[in-house]
Amino acid sequence: MTPFPERGSIYVLSDATAETAERVLRAALIQFREARPDVRIFSLLRKDEQIEDAVRQAAVANALVIYTIVNHEQRELLEARAQVFQLQTVDLIGTLMRSLSGYLGTTPAGRPGLPELNQAYFDRIEAVEFAVKHDDGQAVGGLARADIVLVGLSRTSKTPLSTYLAQKGLKVANVPIVLGLPLPHELEDIDQSRVFGLTINVGALIRIRRARLKALNMPTDTEYARRDHVVRELQYAREIFDAHAQWPVIDVSEKAIEETAAIVLRIREGRLRQAALDGLAPLAADGGSEE
């Protein structure tokens, strides 16, 4: 079997929000650490022409197509068009619905799912807007309202991690470390248990930065990606982290966004539980034993 190209393309097509398909894909990609495919999301594909257009775009990129479309006729349309372009497809929901239909003895409604407009949905929308507004050191006056603040050098996954956590309804801000410049004083004034440092090894950071420069059609030998400069930046970041021992520092070198997010959430949840216990302790001391 021919190995999947390291920089291949995966197109996710859905007649709803595409959240389910994207989550399944991201979870699966964790098992392929060396692969860094370009992932594109096409959501709310309700018309035949929208599906055909998305498949044509996938054909241009020779992409793997993963889809969740509940309408039987539109699934057949997608498969037929993909076959014309010789595209590989993965139907995440059709097989399951056929099995459920046979087991339950009934036919599916065929209505695309939309996000339930409950408070959690609106919280996610607000959190995403917060992450965008507080990205890369913007609007530092709002750091006190953040559930999580990420601090790290350029290209240490601050923005994608912020976006991923925001999808879970958390207000996330991120602040860049810039060689020779102090961090904003507003960062020192907030609850330090909400702050997380992000670091990376030298080789990985150079590789990521050079890829970024290449994508921007810029020379890859600029100071931004030179080893001596990157080493100085990492040392400066380490000095900042050492001065803030209460900040957990996560090495993102070989981690997918989901893995880093899981670590952040695990630490945050542990701290919240400990804070709750600490908050109850004085009550027990004041009130005496209940035994």
C-alpha positions in Angstrom: 0.0 0.0 0.0 1.4 3.4 -0.9 1.9 5.5 2.2 -0.2 8.6 2.6 1.8 11.7 1.6 3.1 13.7 4.5 1.5 16.9 3.2 -1.6 15.4 1.6 -5.0 17.0 1.7 -8.1 15.8 3.5 -11.5 17.4 2.7 -14.3 17.1 5.2 -17.8 17.5 3.7 -20.9 17.8 5.8 -24.5 18.8 5.4 -24.4 20.2 9.0 -21.6 21.8 11.1 -19.0 19.1 10.2 -18.0 19.0 13.9 -18.5 15.2 14.2 -16.5 14.4 11.1 -13.7 16.8 12.1 -13.5 15.4 15.6 -13.3 11.8 14.3 -10.6 12.8 11.8 -8.5 14.7 14.4 -8.7 11.8 16.8 -7.5 9.4 14.0 -4.7 11.7 12.9 -3.2 11.5 16.4 -2.1 8.0 15.4 -0.1 9.4 12.4 2.4 11.7 14.1 4.6 12.2 11.0 1.7 13.2 8.8 0.7 16.8 8.5 -2.1 16.9 5.9 -3.9 20.1 5.0 -7.5 19.7 6.3 -10.3 21.7 4.7 -13.8 21.8 6.1 -17.0 22.2 4.0 -20.1 22.6 6.1 -23.8 23.1 5.5 -23.7 21.5 2.0 -27.4 21.2 1.4 -27.6 21.6 -2.4 -26.4 19.2 -5.0 -24.3 21.9 -6.7 -22.6 22.7 -3.4 -21.6 19.1 -3.1 -20.4 18.9 -6.7 -18.3 22.1 -6.2 -16.7 20.7 -3.1 -15.8 17.4 -4.8 -14.3 19.3 -7.8 -12.1 21.3 -5.4 -11.1 18.1 -3.7 -10.2 16.7 -7.2 -7.8 19.6 -7.8 -6.0 18.8 -4.6 -6.3 15.0 -5.1 -7.7 15.0 -1.5 -9.1 12.2 0.6 -12.8 13.0 1.1 -14.4 12.3 4.4 -18.1 13.1 4.7 -21.2 13.1 6.9 -24.3 13.5 4.7 -27.6 12.0 5.8 -29.5 12.3 2.6 -29.2 9.1 0.7 -29.5 10.6 -2.8 -26.9 13.2 -2.0 -24.5 10.5 -0.7 -24.9 8.7 -3.9 -24.2 11.9 -5.9 -21.1 12.6 -3.9 -19.8 9.0 -4.4 -20.6 9.2 -8.2 -18.7 12.4 -8.6 -15.8 11.2 -6.5 -15.6 8.1 -8.7 -15.4 10.2 -11.8 -12.3 12.0 -10.3 -11.0 8.8 -8.8 -11.0 10.2 -5.3 -10.9 8.0 -2.2 -13.9 8.6 0.1 -14.9 7.7 3.6 -18.6 7.7 4.5 -18.7 8.2 8.3 -22.5 8.1 8.7 -24.0 6.2 5.9 -22.9 2.8 7.0 -24.0 3.5 10.6 -27.4 4.6 9.4 -27.9 1.5 7.3 -27.0 -0.7 10.2 -29.3 1.2 12.6 -32.1 1.1 10.0 -31.9 -2.7 9.8 -31.5 -3.2 13.5 -34.3 -0.8 14.5 -36.6 -1.7 11.6 -37.2 1.9 10.6 -35.9 4.4 8.1 -33.8 7.4 9.0 -35.5 10.9 8.7 -32.7 12.1 6.4 -32.6 15.6 8.0 -29.2 17.2 8.5 -28.4 17.9 12.1 -27.9 21.5 13.3 -26.4 22.5 16.5 -28.9 22.8 19.3 -29.3 26.5 20.1 -28.9 26.1 23.8 -26.8 28.1 26.3 -23.7 25.8 25.7 -23.9 26.6 21.9 -23.9 30.4 22.6 -21.1 30.0 25.1 -19.0 28.4 22.4 -19.7 31.2 20.0 -18.8 33.8 22.6 -15.6 31.9 23.4 -14.5 31.7 19.8 -15.1 35.5 19.5 -13.0 36.0 22.6 -10.2 33.9 21.3 -10.1 35.9 18.0 -10.2 39.2 19.9 -7.4 38.2 22.3 -5.1 36.4 19.8 -1.4 37.1 19.8 -1.3 39.7 22.6 -4.3 41.7 21.4 -6.6 43.4 23.9 -4.5 42.5 27.0 -6.9 44.5 29.1 -9.3 41.5 28.8 -6.9 38.9 30.1 -8.6 38.9 33.5 -11.8 37.5 31.8 -9.9 34.6 30.3 -10.3 31.0 31.5 -6.9 30.2 30.1 -4.0 32.3 29.0 -1.3 30.7 26.7 2.2 32.2 26.6 4.9 31.1 24.1 7.1 32.1 21.3 5.9 32.5 17.7 4.8 29.2 16.1 4.3 27.3 19.3 0.7 26.5 18.4 -0.8 29.3 20.5 -3.5 30.3 18.0 -4.7 26.8 16.9 -4.7 25.7 20.5 -6.7 28.7 21.6 -9.3 28.1 18.8 -9.6 24.4 19.7 -10.2 25.1 23.4 -12.6 27.9 22.5 -14.7 25.2 20.7 -15.2 23.7 24.1 -16.6 27.0 25.5 -13.5 28.2 27.2 -12.4 31.8 26.9 -8.7 31.6 25.8 -6.2 34.4 25.2 -2.7 34.0 24.1 0.4 36.2 24.6 3.6 36.0 22.5 7.0 36.0 24.0 9.3 38.3 22.0 13.0 38.3 22.5 14.1 41.2 24.6 10.6 42.5 25.3 8.9 42.2 28.7 5.5 40.5 28.9 2.5 42.9 29.4 2.0 43.9 33.0 -1.6 42.9 32.8 -0.4 39.2 32.7 1.1 39.6 36.1 -2.2 40.9 37.6 -4.4 38.0 36.8 -4.9 34.6 38.5 -1.6 32.9 37.7 -3.2 29.5 37.9 -4.9 30.2 34.5 -1.6 30.8 32.7 0.2 28.0 30.7 3.5 28.2 29.0 4.2 26.5 25.6 7.7 25.5 24.5 9.2 23.5 21.7 12.5 22.0 20.8 15.0 23.9 18.5 14.8 21.6 15.5 11.0 21.5 15.4 10.7 25.3 15.8 13.2 25.9 13.0 11.4 23.5 10.7 7.9 25.0 11.4 9.2 28.6 10.9 11.0 27.7 7.6 7.8 26.1 6.3 5.9 29.2 7.3 8.4 31.5 5.5 8.2 29.3 2.4 4.4 29.4 2.4 4.7 33.2 2.4 7.3 33.2 -0.4 9.9 34.6 1.9 13.6 33.6 2.2 14.0 30.7 4.7 17.4 31.9 5.9 16.0 35.0 7.6 16.8 35.7 11.3 13.3 34.4 12.3 14.3 30.8 11.4 18.1 30.9 11.9 19.3 28.5 14.6 21.3 31.0 16.6 18.3 33.3 16.9 15.9 30.5 17.7 18.2 29.3 20.4 18.3 32.7 22.0 14.5 33.0 21.8 14.1 29.6 23.5 16.5 30.6 26.2 14.7 33.9 26.8 11.4 32.0 27.0 12.9 29.6 29.5 14.1 32.5 31.7 10.5 33.8 31.7 9.1 30.4 32.6 11.6 29.9 35.4 10.6 33.3 36.8 6.9 32.0 36.9 7.3 28.6 38.5 3.5 28.3 38.9 3.0 28.2 35.2 2.8 24.7 33.8 5.1 24.5 30.7 4.0 22.1 28.0 6.4 20.9 25.2 4.4 20.9 22.0 7.3 19.6 19.8 5.7 16.2 18.9 2.2 16.8 20.0 -1.0 17.2 18.0 -3.3 20.1 19.1 -5.7 17.6 20.7 -2.9 16.2 22.9 -1.8 19.5 24.1 -5.4 20.6 24.8 -6.0 17.4 26.8 -2.9 18.2 29.0 -4.1 21.8 29.5 -7.6 20.7 30.4 -6.4 18.0 32.8 -4.2 20.4 34.7 -7.0 23.0 34.7 -9.5 20.6 36.0 -7.1 19.4 38.7 -6.5 22.9 39.8 -10.3 23.7 39.9 -10.9 20.6 42.1 -8.1 21.6 44.4 -9.4 25.2 44.6 -12.8 23.8 45.5 -11.4 21.7 48.2 -9.3 24.6 49.6 -12.4 26.7 49.6 -14.3 24.1 51.7 -11.4 23.6 54.2 -11.9 26.8 56.1 -15.6 26.1 56.4 -14.9 22.7 58.0 -12.3 24.3 60.4 -14.7 27.1 61.4 -17.7 24.8 61.9 -15.9 22.0 63.7 -16.2 18.3 63.0 -19.5 17.0 61.8 -18.8 13.5 63.2 
